[in-house]
Amino acid sequence: MTDQDPRHVALTRRLALVVDVSALNAEALRLTQALAGIEMEVLRIELDMRKTSSTGQLVQDLHEAHEKAGTIQTARAECEERIVATEQEIEKVDHLLAGMNSG
């Protein structure tokens, strides 16, 4: 196989896409873990709010935690969309490779 061989080019492309999906999955996991941490913080703040009558700062903290959670959820959704798109590209390369094998 040479660098100009279409099968070699397709296999190289597939490998690069698999690397991309792996990195995106790692990012999605990191975002999921960050979101879980924020959710724990929300629970802690809500518990503190039930225990105390002074809730001004806690309300602000809760609001900020919800904003962070929303930002992370948006980033995670975008990451998941990129994963789906990259997996679709892998599928296209796989079909191309299958055609090369049968032809």
C-alpha positions as CSV (number, residue, x, y, z in Angstrom):
1,M,0.0,0.0,0.0
2,T,1.3,3.4,-0.9
3,D,0.2,6.8,0.4
4,Q,-1.8,7.3,-2.8
5,D,-3.6,4.0,-2.4
6,P,-7.3,4.8,-1.8
7,R,-7.7,2.1,0.7
8,H,-4.7,3.4,2.7
9,V,-6.2,6.9,2.6
10,A,-9.6,5.6,3.8
11,L,-8.0,3.6,6.6
12,T,-6.0,6.6,7.7
13,R,-9.1,8.8,7.6
14,R,-11.0,6.1,9.7
15,L,-8.2,6.0,12.3
16,A,-8.3,9.8,12.6
17,L,-12.1,9.8,13.1
18,V,-11.9,7.0,15.7
19,V,-9.3,9.1,17.6
20,D,-11.7,12.1,17.3
21,V,-14.6,10.1,18.7
22,S,-12.4,8.8,21.6
23,A,-11.4,12.4,22.5
24,L,-15.0,13.6,22.2
25,N,-16.2,10.7,24.5
26,A,-13.6,11.7,27.0
27,E,-14.8,15.3,26.9
28,A,-18.4,14.2,27.3
29,L,-17.4,12.2,30.3
30,R,-15.5,15.1,31.8
31,L,-18.6,17.3,31.3
32,T,-20.9,14.7,32.8
33,Q,-18.7,14.5,35.9
34,A,-18.6,18.3,36.1
35,L,-22.4,18.4,35.9
36,A,-22.6,15.8,38.7
37,G,-20.4,18.0,40.9
38,I,-22.6,21.0,40.2
39,E,-25.7,18.9,41.0
40,M,-24.2,17.9,44.3
41,E,-23.5,21.6,45.0
42,V,-27.1,22.5,44.3
43,L,-28.3,19.8,46.8
44,R,-25.9,21.1,49.4
45,I,-27.1,24.7,48.9
46,E,-30.7,23.6,49.0
47,L,-30.1,21.7,52.3
48,D,-28.3,24.8,53.8
49,M,-31.3,26.9,52.7
50,R,-33.6,24.7,54.7
51,K,-31.4,24.9,57.8
52,T,-31.0,28.7,57.9
53,S,-33.2,31.7,57.7
54,S,-30.4,33.8,56.1
55,T,-30.7,32.8,52.5
56,G,-29.6,35.8,50.5
57,Q,-26.1,34.5,49.7
58,L,-27.4,31.0,49.4
59,V,-30.0,32.1,46.8
60,Q,-27.2,33.8,44.8
61,D,-25.1,30.6,45.1
62,L,-28.0,28.5,44.0
63,H,-28.6,30.8,41.0
64,E,-24.9,30.6,40.0
65,A,-24.9,26.8,40.3
66,H,-27.9,26.5,38.1
67,E,-26.2,28.8,35.5
68,K,-23.1,26.7,35.6
69,A,-25.2,23.6,35.2
70,G,-26.9,25.0,32.2
71,T,-23.6,26.0,30.6
72,I,-22.2,22.5,31.1
73,Q,-25.4,20.9,29.8
74,T,-25.2,23.0,26.6
75,A,-21.5,22.0,26.2
76,R,-22.3,18.4,26.7
77,A,-25.2,18.5,24.2
78,E,-22.8,20.1,21.6
79,C,-20.2,17.4,22.3
80,E,-22.8,14.7,21.8
81,E,-23.8,16.2,18.5
82,R,-20.2,16.2,17.4
83,I,-19.9,12.5,18.5
84,V,-22.9,11.6,16.4
85,A,-21.6,13.5,13.3
86,T,-18.1,11.9,13.7
87,E,-19.6,8.4,14.0
88,Q,-21.6,9.1,10.8
89,E,-18.4,10.0,9.1
90,I,-16.9,6.7,10.3
91,E,-19.9,4.9,8.9
92,K,-19.3,6.6,5.5
93,V,-15.7,5.5,5.5
94,D,-16.7,2.0,6.5
95,H,-19.1,1.8,3.5
96,L,-16.3,3.1,1.2
97,L,-13.9,0.4,2.6
98,A,-16.6,-2.3,2.2
99,G,-17.0,-1.2,-1.4
100,M,-13.3,-1.5,-2.0
101,N,-13.2,-5.0,-0.6
102,S,-16.1,-6.2,-2.7
103,G,-14.9,-4.5,-5.9
